[in-house]
Amino acid sequence: MISSIKPVSSSLTAIAAVRRTVSPKLRFSPLPIIRNFQNSPLRVSSPHNISTISLSAAEKQRRDVFRVGAYEADRSQPIEIGVEAPGEQSGQKVKIGIYFATWWALNVVFNIYNKKVLNAFPYPWLTSTLSLACGSLMMLVSWVTRVAEAPKTDLDFWKTLFPVAVAHTIGHVAATVSMSKVAVSFTHIIKSGEPAFSVLVSRLFLGETFPLPVYLSLLPIIGGCALAAVTELNFNMIGFMGAMISNLAFVFRNIFSKKGMKGKSVSGMNYYACLSMMSLLLVTPFAIAVEGPQMWAAGWQNAVSEIGPNFVWWVVAQSVFYHLYNQVSYMSLDQITPLTFSVGNTMKRISVIVASIIIFHTPIRPVNGLGAAIAILGTFIYSQAKQ
């Protein structure tokens, strides 16, 4: 039994001294129990003897509160430093894989229906206009019905978008003209030479320099495209030049897009929607001037009489799938690096070339196939050397 409480008194004196030197903001929550020692639940039967000690219900509750607080402190949350967990990384890879598979599939379907339409209806200007009009209409409907959130744009946004739309319009029409004259596989073989145009334009107009491996990778690209062009059975100069102009235009589109979109907070889907709308406004007067409604009406009647009602479905399909595949490609840019995108673009061309050869029974010589393989391999080496 404890016969004296002098140690308790001295302890209280020491604590009081400490409390006077400590800022009130730093006082601990248990101190009120000691401060209110006279009202403490400790029961003292004698000034010198402590016979019984009991805890009231309020003190038990207070002790539980302190215990919970200490428990929460021990379980403090870790600080996030931007490192993805293995599960998040695998989920991101799956998401990118879905983007790529969808992108390639939609592009193959578009090229098939686009070639079918152009074979029966050789008017590439109207065909290009219809694909842009369909995509613009789809996005306007999605914004009005709030299926997709409309972008917040200003005049400065549309000013920076204008040169991008000009280049996109030229590239789109030129590629369609090329496909109306030559096989789909040949157009995409020539379009695989786009990295050579990219390096040339960046060097001449932007003053950029590249490492030696990048310049060396252009040799198989140029050589492979040249070999494929020389050995093409159905070579057509208009088709060849259309693919070359498309390459140059899309290089400028990428440069303008990269410069103009710095600091803009428009998603990839909405950015391409705005691009389609402005391109539609640009291409429509030229399509009317080059081909005109009279030629379209005569060609439409001829195509429907030869193909039947399926021709209308072909036109709708090529227009819808053109917008969808481009939209998915721009959405994928929000998720991946430019290097990964370029590799995916190379693989896309392989899938289109192989699918078009199988579906349209395009005759191809072994030397022609070798040139295509060399050009595509050079494109892949270029994407790796530029990283």
Protein Blocks (a to p, Z undefined) as FASTA:
>chain_A
ZZbfklmmmmmmmmmmmmmmpcfklpcfklmmmmmmmlpcbdcfbfkbcfbdcddfklmm
mmmmmmmmmmmmmmcccddehiacfklmmmmmmmmmmmmmmmmmmmmmmmmmmmmmmmmm
ccfklmmmmmmmmmmmmmmmmmmnomaccddddfklmmmmmmmmmmmmmmmmmmmmmmmm
mcfklmmmmmmmmmmmmmmmmmmmnopacdfklmmmmmmmmmmmmmmmmmpmkbcfklmm
mmmmmmmmmmmmmmmmmmmmgoiacdfklmmmmmmmmmmmmmmmmmmmmnopmlmmmmmm
mmmmmnommlmmmmmmmmmmmmmmmmmmmmmmmmmcfklmmmmmmmmmmmmmmmmmmmno
pacdfklmmmmmmmmmmmmmmmmmmZZ
